Amino acid sequence: MPPSGPAPRRAVRDLDQLRAALAGAERAEGWGIAQGLDHNAFGGRPVDRALIEDNRPI
């Protein structure tokens, strides 16, 4: 019998993976629901929304 509950989360290791995760993320009032973001996904750049702005809700 398959396990119940949400699918296991995958580690996000770079900006491309972060953008993909955000594109498919559950949303609540326009906010992407997530947890445990590793700041290393930003590749040493300052954490800034400009790096992922293409995933803003419409």
C-alpha positions in Angstrom: 0.0 0.0 0.0 1.5 3.4 -1.0 2.1 5.9 1.9 -0.6 8.5 2.5 0.0 12.2 2.9 1.9 14.8 0.8 4.6 13.8 -1.7 8.1 13.9 -0.3 9.8 17.3 -0.8 12.9 17.5 -3.0 15.9 19.5 -2.0 16.3 22.8 -4.0 19.9 23.4 -4.8 19.9 26.2 -7.3 17.8 29.0 -8.8 16.4 26.9 -11.6 15.1 24.3 -9.2 13.8 27.1 -6.9 11.9 28.7 -9.8 10.4 25.3 -10.8 9.4 24.6 -7.2 7.8 28.0 -6.9 5.9 27.6 -10.1 4.2 24.4 -8.8 3.9 25.5 -5.2 0.6 25.6 -3.3 -0.6 29.2 -2.9 -2.5 31.0 -0.2 -3.6 34.6 -0.9 -0.8 34.9 -3.5 2.0 33.6 -1.3 3.8 30.4 -2.2 3.7 27.9 0.7 7.1 26.4 1.4 9.5 25.7 4.2 13.2 25.2 4.9 14.6 27.2 2.0 18.3 26.7 1.8 19.9 30.2 1.1 22.6 28.4 -0.8 20.1 28.0 -3.7 20.8 31.6 -4.4 24.4 30.7 -5.4 26.1 33.2 -3.1 24.1 36.1 -4.4 22.1 38.2 -1.9 18.6 36.8 -1.4 16.4 39.1 -3.5 13.0 38.6 -5.1 14.3 40.0 -8.4 16.0 36.6 -8.9 12.7 34.8 -8.9 10.2 37.5 -9.9 9.0 35.6 -12.9 7.0 33.4 -10.5 4.9 36.1 -9.0 1.1 35.3 -8.9 -1.0 37.0 -11.6 
